[in-house]
Amino acid sequence: MGRVLKALLAASSLAAIVAQEPAISDIELDETPGVDEVCMAALTSVPFVRHLRQQASIAPHKPHIDVAAKCVRKMQKSGDGGESELDQQLAPGVRVFKVPPALTGFPAWRRNKDYVYSQADLRRGFADWVVPDGATHLTPRILYCHGGGYEWYSPQDVYRPATTRIAKATGMPVLAFDYRLSPEFKYPAQLDDAVQAFEWIARNGPDGPSDASAIFIMGDSAGGGLALALALQLRDSPVHGAVVAGVSVVSPETDLTCSGESYRTRRWVKGGGPECDPVFNGPDPAAASMPAIYRLLGAPNTNGAVPPSKSRLSPLHSELHGLPPTQIHVGNAEVMLSDSVDFAAKAKRAGSPVEVTVWPRMWHTFTQFSEGCGGPEPLQEALDALQQQGDFIRGIASRLSVTV
């Protein structure tokens, strides 16, 4: 009986070994002392090992892939601030409709010759309706403000993978609008366009004119700052019959002075690190940001210039009382970390319901890298943050008793 018990114990130990080591030759016989050679010969036979694998359904060992580290390496290699590593695929179960300015009344505009990269740049002002399966005119709507430093991108280029994922996560139609960009249009054109888009979505859905049951505002980077600025603008100058039900943003730019401490503490250093920004990775990200900000607001001491701290596009420097429920996601490895953390702290002191989640090791707008920078493994933090955005928006809608 003792010998049989030892044999069973050896089999149990062997099963654990087999789970980790695919080759029989890797098994060390002397790891199971006290079992005689005959018993061990039986236990380590090829048929018995195969039997153990079949009975335990042991899958071949897969090495752990550090997706975040892989993304950072790829971003460093591509050298384009992560643009090459952005998500490429549209979310399933979502339809996209390109809406011309002739239908919305939004400004039709074009880029100047220095900013034309495709024929689409000659005809701008087109919005996207991004509609998940099952959404109706009764479903709450989302107004999305894209990022790009108020100088780049549109709803139709790198942003469709992002907006389709948001539509999928929330179950709500998303209107991504193409606000006028700098340097062709200075502030406050961007905020004016956001107000106009909010007024339009309040009265129009994907299927035509209808009043919105609820409206949420979302955005990222500069678009996240624009979303927060819009919420403040609508607090002070409400649109008749429409309110902002909630706001969810990722890596918002809230301080155009670029004076937050993370512009120093999260700078990229040689060799990187879990708190080093791989996107804005120059030696002085704050100084590198100012030329674009001056193109947007006007250079200091020039006619019509607006100081960065006085612009509504620096919502951190505004009074932050009376905001709707607001959710912020930001990476711990980005120079704009302070823009989120400081905004949330100030808003809470003012009594506004603002929450911020800081994601370890994540970089600027990390939710747009959910495919894992080209796969094969996804970036789980991005998937989790997108899910949390969906839960937050749907939770508010549920409390408002509107159809989702």
C-alpha positions in Angstrom: 0.0 0.0 0.0 2.9 2.4 0.8 4.4 1.8 -2.5 1.1 2.5 -4.3 0.6 5.7 -2.4 4.1 6.8 -3.3 3.4 6.0 -6.9 0.2 8.1 -6.8 2.1 11.0 -5.2 4.7 10.7 -7.9 2.1 10.8 -10.6 0.6 13.9 -9.0 4.1 15.5 -9.0 4.7 14.4 -12.5 1.4 15.9 -13.7 2.5 19.3 -12.4 5.9 18.9 -14.2 4.2 17.9 -17.4 2.0 20.9 -17.3 5.1 23.1 -17.4 7.5 21.0 -19.4 6.5 19.5 -22.8 9.5 17.2 -23.1 9.6 14.0 -21.1 13.4 14.2 -21.1 13.2 17.3 -19.0 11.6 15.4 -16.0 14.1 14.9 -13.2 13.5 11.4 -11.7 15.3 12.3 -8.4 12.6 15.0 -7.7 10.5 12.1 -6.3 12.7 10.3 -3.8 11.6 7.1 -2.3 9.9 5.6 -5.3 11.6 2.6 -6.7 13.0 2.5 -10.2 10.3 0.1 -11.6 7.5 2.4 -10.4 9.2 5.5 -11.9 9.8 3.7 -15.1 6.1 3.1 -15.4 5.2 6.6 -14.4 7.5 8.3 -16.9 6.6 6.1 -19.8 5.4 7.8 -23.0 1.9 6.3 -22.8 1.4 7.3 -19.2 2.6 10.9 -19.8 0.2 11.1 -22.8 -2.6 9.8 -20.6 -1.9 12.5 -18.0 -2.0 15.2 -20.6 -5.3 13.9 -22.0 -6.9 13.5 -18.5 -5.8 16.9 -17.3 -6.4 18.7 -20.6 -3.0 20.3 -20.1 -2.3 23.0 -22.7 1.2 23.6 -24.0 3.0 26.2 -22.0 2.7 29.7 -23.5 5.3 32.3 -22.6 4.0 35.5 -21.0 4.0 38.5 -23.3 4.6 41.9 -21.7 2.3 43.8 -24.2 3.0 47.2 -22.7 6.8 46.7 -23.0 6.4 45.5 -26.5 4.3 48.6 -27.4 6.9 50.9 -26.0 9.6 49.2 -27.9 7.7 49.5 -31.1 6.9 53.2 -30.5 10.5 53.9 -30.0 11.4 52.1 -33.2 8.7 53.8 -35.3 9.5 57.2 -34.0 6.1 58.8 -34.9 4.7 59.2 -31.4 2.8 55.9 -31.5 0.7 56.7 -34.6 1.9 53.5 -36.3 0.9 51.4 -33.3 -2.7 52.7 -33.0 -5.7 50.3 -33.4 -6.4 49.6 -37.0 -9.6 47.5 -37.1 -13.2 48.8 -36.6 -15.2 47.2 -33.8 -17.7 44.6 -35.1 -21.4 45.3 -35.0 -21.1 49.0 -35.6 -22.0 51.0 -38.7 -20.3 54.2 -39.7 -22.0 57.0 -41.7 -20.2 60.0 -43.0 -22.4 63.1 -42.7 -21.7 66.2 -44.9 -21.7 69.7 -43.5 -24.6 70.5 -45.9 -26.8 68.2 -43.7 -25.5 69.3 -40.3 -24.8 72.9 -40.9 -21.3 72.5 -39.4 -18.6 74.7 -40.9 -17.2 73.4 -44.2 -13.5 74.2 -44.4 -10.2 73.1 -45.9 -6.6 72.8 -44.8 -4.0 75.1 -46.1 -1.3 73.7 -48.4 1.2 72.9 -45.6 -1.4 70.6 -43.9 -2.8 68.8 -46.9 -1.9 65.1 -46.7 -4.8 63.7 -48.7 -7.7 64.8 -50.9 -9.9 64.7 -47.8 -8.0 67.7 -46.3 -9.4 69.8 -49.1 -13.0 69.2 -48.0 -13.3 69.2 -44.3 -16.2 69.5 -41.9 -17.7 66.0 -42.3 -19.0 64.3 -39.2 -19.3 60.6 -38.5 -22.3 58.9 -37.1 -21.0 55.7 -35.4 -24.0 53.5 -34.6 -23.9 50.2 -32.8 -26.4 47.4 -33.6 -29.7 47.8 -31.7 -29.4 51.6 -31.1 -32.6 53.6 -31.8 -33.7 57.2 -31.7 -34.5 56.6 -28.0 -30.9 55.6 -27.2 -28.8 58.2 -25.5 -26.2 59.9 -27.7 -22.5 60.6 -27.4 -20.7 63.6 -28.8 -17.1 62.8 -29.4 -14.2 65.3 -29.5 -11.2 63.9 -31.3 -7.6 64.7 -30.3 -4.6 65.9 -32.2 -3.4 69.0 -30.3 -6.1 71.2 -32.0 -4.0 70.9 -35.1 -4.3 67.3 -36.5 -6.6 64.5 -37.3 -10.3 64.1 -38.2 -13.1 61.7 -37.3 -12.4 59.8 -40.5 -8.7 59.0 -40.2 -7.1 57.3 -37.2 -10.2 57.9 -35.0 -12.7 55.4 -36.5 -11.2 52.4 -34.7 -11.6 54.4 -31.4 -15.1 55.7 -32.0 -16.4 52.3 -33.1 -15.0 50.8 -29.9 -16.7 53.5 -27.8 -20.0 52.9 -29.6 -19.6 49.1 -29.0 -18.7 49.6 -25.3 -21.6 51.9 -24.5 -24.3 50.6 -26.9 -24.9 54.2 -27.9 -24.5 56.1 -31.2 -21.5 58.4 -31.3 -21.3 61.7 -33.3 -17.7 62.5 -34.0 -17.5 66.1 -35.5 -14.7 67.7 -37.4 -14.1 70.9 -35.6 -11.9 73.6 -37.3 -8.2 73.3 -36.5 -5.3 75.5 -36.0 -3.4 77.2 -37.6 -6.1 78.0 -40.1 -8.6 78.8 -37.3 -7.6 80.2 -34.0 -9.4 79.8 -30.7 -12.4 80.1 -30.0 -13.4 78.4 -33.3 -12.9 74.9 -31.8 -15.2 75.6 -28.8 -17.7 77.4 -31.0 -17.9 74.3 -33.2 -18.3 72.0 -30.2 -21.3 74.1 -28.9 -22.8 73.9 -32.4 -22.3 70.1 -32.5 -24.0 69.8 -29.1 -27.0 71.8 -30.2 -27.3 69.7 -33.3 -27.0 66.3 -31.6 -29.7 67.4 -29.1 -32.2 67.6 -32.0 -30.9 65.1 -34.5 -30.1 61.4 -34.3 -28.6 58.9 -36.7 -32.0 58.4 -38.3 -33.0 62.0 -38.6 -34.5 64.7 -36.5 -35.4 63.6 -33.0 -34.8 64.9 -29.5 -32.0 63.2 -27.5 -33.1 61.3 -24.5 -29.6 62.0 -22.9 -26.3 63.4 -24.2 -22.8 62.4 -23.1 -19.6 64.0 -24.1 -16.4 62.1 -24.6 -12.9 62.8 -26.0 -9.2 62.2 -25.7 -6.1 64.3 -25.5 -6.8 67.8 -26.8 -10.3 66.5 -27.5 -10.6 65.5 -23.9 -9.8 69.0 -22.9 -12.3 70.3 -25.4 -15.0 68.0 -24.0 -14.4 69.4 -20.5 -14.3 72.9 -21.8 -17.6 72.3 -23.6 -19.2 71.0 -20.3 -18.1 74.2 -18.6 -19.4 76.3 -21.4 -22.8 74.6 -21.3 -22.9 75.0 -17.5 -22.6 78.7 -18.0 -24.6 79.0 -21.2 -27.1 76.1 -21.3 -28.7 74.9 -24.5 -32.5 75.0 -24.1 -33.9 71.5 -23.5 -30.6 69.7 -23.4 -28.1 69.0 -20.6 -24.8 67.1 -20.4 -25.6 63.8 -18.6 -22.0 62.9 -18.1 -18.4 63.2 -19.4 -15.8 60.5 -19.9 -12.3 61.4 -21.2 -8.9 59.8 -21.7 -5.6 61.7 -21.2 -7.3 65.2 -21.4 -5.2 68.3 -22.1 -6.5 70.6 -19.5 -3.6 73.1 -19.0 -2.2 74.8 -22.0 0.5 76.4 -19.9 2.1 72.9 -19.7 3.2 73.7 -16.2 2.2 70.5 -14.4 4.9 68.7 -12.5 4.5 65.5 -14.7 6.0 67.5 -17.6 9.2 67.1 -15.6 8.7 63.8 -13.7 7.4 61.8 -16.6 9.9 62.8 -19.2 11.5 60.1 -21.3 15.0 59.1 -20.2 17.4 56.8 -22.0 16.4 53.2 -21.5 12.8 54.2 -20.6 11.0 53.0 -17.5 7.5 52.5 -16.1 7.0 56.2 -15.5 8.6 57.5 -18.7 6.5 58.9 -21.5 7.2 57.1 -24.8 5.0 59.4 -26.9 6.1 62.9 -26.0 9.7 61.7 -25.6 11.7 64.8 -26.3 14.0 66.4 -23.8 11.6 69.2 -22.9 8.0 68.3 -23.8 6.5 71.5 -22.4 8.8 73.7 -24.5 8.1 71.5 -27.5 4.3 72.0 -27.1 4.3 75.8 -26.9 4.7 76.7 -30.6 1.5 74.8 -31.5 -0.3 76.4 -28.5 0.7 79.8 -29.7 -0.5 79.0 -33.2 -3.9 78.2 -31.6 -4.1 81.1 -29.1 -1.8 83.6 -30.7 1.8 84.4 -29.7 2.4 86.5 -26.6 2.3 90.2 -27.1 0.5 90.0 -30.5 -2.9 91.4 -31.3 -5.8 89.1 -30.3 -3.6 86.7 -28.4 -5.2 84.8 -25.5 -2.9 83.8 -22.6 -2.9 80.0 -22.2 -4.2 80.3 -18.6 -7.1 82.5 -19.7 -8.3 80.3 -22.6 -11.4 78.1 -22.0 -9.4 75.4 -23.6 -7.4 75.3 -20.4 -10.3 74.1 -18.2 -7.9 73.5 -15.3 -7.8 77.3 -14.8 -11.6 77.7 -14.8 -14.0 77.5 -11.9 -14.9 73.8 -11.7 -18.2 73.8 -9.8 -21.4 72.4 -11.2 -19.8 69.8 -13.6 -21.8 66.7 -14.5 -20.6 63.3 -13.4 -17.1 63.0 -15.0 -14.7 60.1 -15.4 -11.1 60.5 -16.4 -8.6 57.8 -17.5 -4.9 58.7 -17.7 -1.6 56.8 -17.8 1.1 57.0 -15.2 3.7 57.2 -17.9 2.6 60.4 -19.7 3.7 64.0 -19.3 0.1 65.1 -19.2 -0.6 63.1 -16.0 -0.9 66.3 -14.0 -3.5 67.7 -16.4 -5.8 64.9 -15.3 -4.9 64.6 -11.6 -4.8 68.3 -10.9 -8.1 68.9 -12.7 -9.8 66.1 -10.8 -8.5 67.4 -7.4 -9.6 71.0 -8.1 -13.0 69.8 -9.4 -13.6 67.7 -6.3 -12.7 70.6 -4.0 -15.4 72.6 -5.9 -17.9 69.9 -5.2 -18.1 68.4 -8.7 -18.4 64.6 -9.0 -15.2 63.9 -10.9 -13.2 60.6 -10.6 -9.8 59.8 -12.1 -8.1 56.5 -12.7 -4.4 56.4 -13.1 -3.2 53.4 -15.0 0.3 52.1 -14.2 2.8 52.0 -17.1 0.2 53.4 -19.5 1.0 56.2 -22.0 -1.0 59.0 -23.6 -4.4 57.9 -25.0 -3.5 54.2 -24.3 -7.1 53.1 -24.9 -6.4 53.5 -28.6 -3.9 50.7 -28.5 -6.2 47.9 -27.5 -5.0 45.6 -30.3 -1.6 45.5 -28.6 0.3 47.6 -31.1 -0.2 45.0 -33.9 -0.9 42.0 -31.8 -1.1 39.1 -31.3 -2.0 39.8 -27.7 -4.3 42.7 -26.8 -3.4 45.5 -24.4 -5.6 44.4 -21.5 -5.4 47.8 -19.8 -6.9 49.4 -22.8 -9.7 46.9 -23.0 -10.4 47.3 -19.2 -10.5 51.1 -19.4 -12.9 51.0 -22.4 -15.1 48.6 -20.5 -15.1 51.0 -17.5 -16.0 53.9 -19.8 -18.9 51.9 -21.1 -20.0 50.9 -17.6 -19.8 54.5 -16.4 -21.9 55.9 -19.3 -24.5 53.1 -19.2 -24.7 53.4 -15.4 -25.7 57.1 -15.6 -28.2 56.3 -18.4 -29.7 53.6 -16.2 -30.1 56.0 -13.3 -31.8 58.5 -15.6 -34.2 55.7 -16.7 -33.4 56.1 -20.4 -33.2 53.3 -22.9 -29.7 51.9 -23.6 
